[in-house]
Amino acid sequence: MTCPPEHRHGETHTCYNTHGCRCAECRAAKSAKRNGYDWETRRRMGKDVWIPAKGTMRRLQSLAMIGWSTAEIAARIDSHYRPLQKIRAGERESVHLSTARRVGDVFETLSMRVRDDRAARITRFRAVANGWVPPLAWDDIDKDARPRGARKSAA
C-alpha cells in the first residue's frame, strides 16, 4: 500500500502504520512515537497503563502468607483468580495500574487479618514452601530489595 498524495511523510506515525511506508522520515516518526510513550499522559487521559508487577506480586505473596488465596482476593476485586495466580507466581512482568490499585486496596484491608481455616492453612503452607514473607516483613513493599529475615530467594 502506498501513501495518498496529500499525505505528508514523517509528520505522524500513520504513514508507517497504515500505509506501510518505510521512507526515512516515516521510520523516524514511528520511532519518535514509540520512544515518546508517556505513561502519565495516558493515565491522565483515563487510559489504563501497564506498570511493573513487582509490588502487586509481593502484596499477593504476603497475603498468601497470612492465609488469603488468590480466589478470595479476586472475589474482593471483582476479577478472576487465574491472572492473580500468575502475578503472584512471578509469571507477569507488568500489570494494569487499575489491577495494582485494586490489589493494593485489598492489601490495606487484609494485611493485618490472619485467616485460620483449612483453606488458609493450605495457602500458607504453599507460601512458606515458596519462601514468601508476611506483610510486616516489608518496610516498603514497592522499593525494598529484600524484606527483613527473608531467604535469599525472596524477591
N, C-alpha and C positions, 0 to 999 in steps of 0.2 A: 504494500500500500504506500502511496506517496502523499506528501502534504498537499493540501489545496493551495492554489496560487496566492490567495490572500493571507495565508498563514506566515508569520514571521518566525524564522528559526531562532531557537535559543532563548526566547523570552519566557517560556514556560516549559514544563516537562511534558505537556500534552503531545507535542510533535513526536517526541521519542516514544511515549507510551502508546498513543492511539494510532499514529500514522506510521510508526516503525522507522522513522528517520534516524539515521546514525551519523549524521554530519557532526563535526567537531562542536559546533555551537549547541546542538541539541543534546549531545552527550554531556557537555558541561552543565547545561541547565538541569538535566536529570540528576547529575551528581550533586549539584548545589541543593536541590530539593531534598535528596536523601540525607546529605550531611547536615542540613539545617533543620532536621526534625526536632521540634520543640515540644517536649512533654508537657511543660507547664502551660503553654498556649493551648494545646489540645484539651488539657484538663479544664482550663478556664472556659473553653467553648462548650463544655458539657460532655465531651467525649471521654470514654473510659480509656485509660492508658495502661501500658504494661510497666511494672516495676519489678525489681529483684525480689525473688521469693524467699530469701533467707529469713527475714523477720517473721513472715507468716508461717514458714516451716517450723521455726523454733517455737512459736506460740502453740502450734498444733502438737508438737512433740512434748512440750511442757504440760499441756493439758492432759495428754495421754498418761504422763507420769502420775497424775493425781486421779486417774480413772475415767477421763472423758474421751469417749470414742469419737471417730470422725462422723459416724452416723448421728450421734446425739448433737454434735456441733452443727452438722449440715441441717438438721431439723430446725435449729435455732436461727440459722441464717437463710432459710428457705432455699436450700441448694441440694444437690445430690452428693452423697458421701464419697463417691469414687474420685472425683477431682481433688477433694481434700486429702484422700489417702495418698494420691500421687504427690501432692505438695509436701505432705508430712514425711514421705519416704525420700524426699530429695530428688524426685524424678522430674521436677519442673524448675527451670531456671528463673522464670518470671511468672507473675500473676497479675490479674487486673487490679487496679487500685481499689475498685469497689469491693472486690473479694477480700483484699488485705484489710480494708477498713471494717468490713463486717466481722471478719475473724478477730480483729483487734478489739472490737466492741464486746464480743462474746468472751474473749480472753479476760478483759477487765472485769466482767461479771463473774466468771467461773474460777479465776485463778486462785482464789482463797477457799474454794468449796471442794473439799476432797470427797470423792464418792467411794462407797464401800459396799458394793453388792457383787454378785458373781461376775457380771459382765465387766465391772470396773476392775476387779482383780485380774481378769484375763488381759485387759488393756494395759494395766500396769506391768504385768509380767512381760509382755512383749516390749514395752517401753524400756524396761530395765535391761532386757536382753540386747536391745539396740544401743544402749549407752546414753539414752536421753536423760535430761535433767529436769527437775521440777521448776516451776515459775520463780521461786525465791532464789534460785541459784544465779540468776542473771542480775547484774547491776543495770545494764542497758541491753535489752534483748536484741535490738537492732544493730548495735555497734560493737559489742564486746567480741573479742576474738575467741575467747573460751570462757565458759562460766566457771565460777568458783567450785573447786572439788570435782571437776569433770575429768573423765578419762581423755587421753589424747585424741581418741577418735571422734569425740563430740564436736559438732560443727557450730 
